[in-house]
Amino acid sequence: MIEWDEGGQTCTAKWHSENGIAPHKKIQIGDDTLTADIAYRLACEGAAILYRGDFQNARQLLQALVRRVDKPSKKSTRADRVAKEKTKTPLDTFNLHRLSQSQRARILGMLLIQVNADHTISLRRAPDVAQACVEAYGKKSESYVISLRELLGVISAHEWRKKGVPILVRDDEEIRIHPHYGVFSPIRGEYIELVLKAPLPGALKQSSIAFDIGIGTGVLSIVLAMREIKKIIGTDQDDRAITCAKDNIEKLNLGSHIQIQKANLFPEGRAALVVCNPPWLPARPSSSLEHAVYDPDSQMLKGFLNNLKEHLLPEGEGWLILSDLAEHLGLRTREDLLSWIESAGLKVIARLDTKPQHPKAFDKTDALHLARAKETTSLWRLASR
């Protein structure tokens, strides 16, 4: 529960945070008279602001906080910043970026909105967010308080879910994936292209079965089905991912080809082809969505490699789809990856490479641009030694 004083009374409501942020202890009521400078000072001092004014003004206030958070410090000159950049290692840059992002998220998360039990908002000019909140949180029995920043993320996810993400064209028809809230969207199409182009293992001719480890939205299972693999078993531990994958598979009438199981990595049995697109960076995630990007100590990657051999049919292949961004950031070395492959009793048959085409790869203002500019995404074709 979250508690605050308002109108001479103590008020309470459920606190909701997808990132696991504890309920705020210091809460101040804010309205349209609150200036951005005062709001920024309060947020930096650890005081959350429960907004009671116009909803669109709250959005503008959040945008004003973004500008203040992202503004370079006046204490450091451009020359100082350039000198510091020259002495930093890629790992230093990554750690400072993560720290900066954490501090940024903390400050921007201080602007709060109260949502009614039916997912309506009792503020002037508030949008209808009921369907978006039902999709993200399900039904509620009582009012709850949420950060405006998270609520805008829920609204954005709802729009992505409606619109979908194009992944390939089949018979002049565009195939789209509809990501759900909390499930990582397949917006990086280069790895989908690798799965479309890689030569299928000969073992599929005898047994047309594949495993998709960490199914997520279902995108790779759908691509494999489009490549005429008869039976695909996808696994995931996340309930949102399982629901999302089932929804996408049903939309495309592929339920007879693709089964989904809740499992940690592998299902029972063996397959001619096992694909896995694990999180690419060995670091601790700070939100539920970041689990698709950050994998502490490369646990999923190691788990996939160490158990792949016992789940492959004779002449079968494992396809590991992995970016080398971690190598350019100093988080993992190529030697580490190759030694894990060898110690798992595997060999590399071939590797297909491609360069990322997402906007951050070309954004020179991005803190990690130097590493992103060198990034390569690879499909490693692995087999038993």
N, C-alpha and C positions, 0 to 999 in steps of 0.2 A: 504494500500500500504506500501511497505518497500522501503527505499531509501538508497543509498550508493554512494560513490565516487570511480570511477575506470578509470584509464587512463586519468585523468584530466577532466573527465565528471561526471555529476550527473546522476545516473541510478535509475530506479524504476521498480518494479514488484509487482504483487499481493503477499500478505503474506498469507500462509495457515497454520493453526494450529488446529488440532482436539481438543486439550486441552484448546483452548481459550487463548493461550499465546499472549500478545500484540506484535505488530511488534517491533523488536529490534531497539533501537536508535543509538547504537554504533556498527558499522560494519566494520570489517577489511578484506581485501582480503587475502586469504591464498593459498599456493600452496605446491608442493612437497618439498620445501626447509624449510617449517615451522616445527620446532621441537615440540615434544610432550610437553616438559616442558614449552615452550613459549605459546603454545596453551592452556595449562592448566591454566597458569597465566592469560592470556587474558580472558578466560571463567570465572574464579573466580572473575575477576575485572568487569565482566558484559559486555564484548565486544564479540559480535558474530563474527564468522569467516565464510565468504562466500568462499567456496573452489573452486579453479580454476585449480587444478592439475589432477592427475590420480585418477579415482574413487576408485580403489582398495587401493590406498595409503590413500585415505580419510577414508575408512573402517578401515585400520590399525591404523590410527591416533585416530579414535573413540575408538578402543580397548585399545590403550595406555592411553586415558583419563579415561576409565573405571578402569584400574589398579591403576591409581593415585587417583581417587575418593574413591575407595574401600580400599586403603591402610590404616592401622591403624595409628593414629596420633603418631608422635615420642614424643610428649609432655607428653603422658601418658604411664606409665609402665603397664606391665601385672598385677602387684599387685594392682595398682590404679583401673584398669578396673574391677578386681574381687571384690574389696571393693565396688565400685559403684553398681555393679550388685546385691549385697546382700541387699542393702538398697532400691532398686527400687521396686515399686509395679508393678503388671502386667499392670495396666493402664499407669504408667510412661513409661514402656518399649514400649507399643504400641504407645504412643504419640511421644516418641523420635524416634521410627522406622519410623513413618509417616513423621516427620520433616526431618529425614535423607534422606528418599526416595524423598521428595520434593526437597531438596537441590541437591541431586544427579541428578534428572531429569533436574533441571535447568541448571546445568553445562554441562551435556551431550547433552542438546538440543541446545547448542551454536554453534555447527558445522552445517553449512547450505549448501544446494545444490539448484541450480536453475534448474527448470524443464521447458521444452518448452511447448507451448500450446498443442502440440500433444502428450504430456507425454513422450517425449524422453529427454535424458540427453546428453548435448554436452561436455562430458568429456571423456578422453581416458579410454578405458576398462570399460566403463559404460555398465551395463546389459540392456536388453530390459525390461523395467518396464511398458510399455504402458498398457497392459491388466490389470496388478495389480492396476495401478492408475485409470483406467476407472472403475474398480469394486468398488474402494474405494470412488472416488470423482466424477465420471461421466465425461462428456465431458467438456473441458475447451476452452475458446476463446482467452486466452492470457497466457503468461509465468507466472510462480509463483515460489516462494521460500519456501522451506520446510526444517525442520531439518532433517539431515541424519538419526537420530535415528527413527524419525517417518516414514521416507521412508522405512527403513529396516523393520519396523513393517508392513507396507503395503505389502511388498514383502513376508514376512512370512505368513501373512493372506491369500495371494493368494495361497501359497503352501498348507496351511491347507484346503482351499476351494476345491482345486483340489483333494487332497488325502482323505479328509473326516476323521471323527472320528467314529470308530466302537462302536455301543451301545448295540447290541444284535444279537443273531443268531436265525433265523427262518427257519425251514425246510432246515437245513444245509447251509443256505445262510446268509452271514454277512450283517447286516443292518448298513448303515453308515449315519451320519449326516454331512452335508457340511456347516460349519459356514462361514458367510460373515464377511468382515472387520467391526469392531465396534460392533459385536454381540458376546456375551460371549460364548466360546466353551464349550460343555458338556464333559470336560475331566475328571471330577470327577464322575466316574461311579457308586459309591456306592449309590447315591440317586436314580439312575435309577433302580438299583436292588431292592430297597425298593418299588418302584412303581410297579415293576413286581411281587413282592411276596405278597403284602398286599391283604387281602381278600376283594373282591368287595362287596359293600353294596347291600343288598337285594332289595333296591328300584330300582336298574337298571333292574330288571326283569319286572317291570311294565312300566318303562320309561327309555329306554337306552340312556340317554343323560348326557353328562359331560361338565363342563367348565374348561378351562386351563387358569388361570389368570397369565398374564405375559409370553406369549408363547415363546419368545426368538427365538431360532433356530427351535422350533417346536418339540423338542425331547420328551417331556412328552405327547403331543397330539398324537404323533406317537406311543408311547408305549401303550397308552390307546386304540388306534385303533387296535393294535396288540392283545390286550386283548378282542377284539370283542365288544367293545362299539360302538353302531351304529352311534351316532351323537355326535360330539365334537365341541364346539365353543371355540376358543382360542382368547384371547385379548392381545393387547399391545398398548403402546403409541408411541413407537419408529418406525419410518418408515423403518429403516434398518432391524430391527427385523421382521417386517411384511413381507418385501420382502424376507428375508432369510427363514422364516417359509414356505411361499408359495412355494418357490423354492424346499425345501426339501420334502414337501408334494406332489408336482407334480412329483418329481423324483420317489416316491414310489407309485404313482397312488392311493393316498388316498384322493383326492379332493372331492370325493362323501361322505366321512365320516367326514371330518374336514373343518369347516368354520373359517375364521379369520376376526375379527372386530377390528378397531382402537377404543379403549375405555380406560378410566381410570378405571382399575380393572374389574368390572363385566359387562357382557352384560345384556340385558333385560331378565326377566323371571327367572325360577328356574330349577335346575338340580338335578339328583340323586347323582351326585358326582362332587365336585368342588376341583380341585387341585391347589396348589400355592407353588412355590419355590422362596420366596422373597429374596432380598439381605440379607446377614447374619449379617453384621456388621453395627451398628448404628453410622455412621460417615460420614463426607462429602466427596464425590468422587472428585478426582482431574482430571479426564479425562472421556470421554464419555464411555469408556469400563468399568470403575470402577463403573458405575451405577448398574451393575449386582452384585457387591460385597458390596457396601456401600449404606446404606439407612438412611439419616439424621433423627434422632429422631425416627427411626423405623416406618416411615410414612406408607410405603406400608404394613408392617406386621400388624400394627394397623388397617389400612383401610380394609385389608382382613378380619380380625377377627370381626371388628365392623359391617360389612355388610354381613357376610357369612350367618347368620341365615335367613335373608329375601330372600335369593337366593337358599335355600335348599328345595327340595320336602320332604314330610313326609317320615321319616325313611332314609333320605339322609345323606350323610357324606361329610365333608370337610377334605381334606388331606393337612396338612401343613408340608412341607419338610424344615427342619431348622437344621443348625449346632448349637452347643452350644459353639462355639469358643468365641462368644461375652461374655459369662458368665465367661470363663477362663481368659479373658482379662480385666474384670472389667467394661465392657461397658453396660452390662445388667445383671440382676439377674434372676434366675429361678422363684423366687417369682413374679417378674414383669410380666413374660410371663404368668404364671398361673392366675394372677389377671386380665390380659387383656382378657384371655379366659373366665373367669367367668363373668366379667362385660359385655361381649358381648352376654351373655345368652347361652353360649356353655358349653359342658362337654366333657371330654376326655374319649373316649371309650377304646382306647388302644394306645400303642406307640411301634413302631418298631425301633430298634437301630442298627447302624452299625458303624464300625471304618473306618475312611478315609484311602485310600490306595495311595493317591497321593504322589509324591516324597518329598514335603515339610514336610509332617508328620514325615519323618524319617531323615530329614536334621538337624543335631545337630549344624551346623553353622548358621542356620536361627535365626534371632533375636527373633522370636516369637516361638521358638521350644518348650519351656516348656509348653506353652498354647496349641500348636498344638498336642503335644504328648498326651494330655488329651482329645482332641476333640472327640465328638460323633455326628454323623449325625442321625437325627430322622425323622420318619414319624409319625406325630400326627394325629390319627383318631378322628375327632371332630364331634359332633352332637348337635342338639338343646336340651336345657334343658327343 
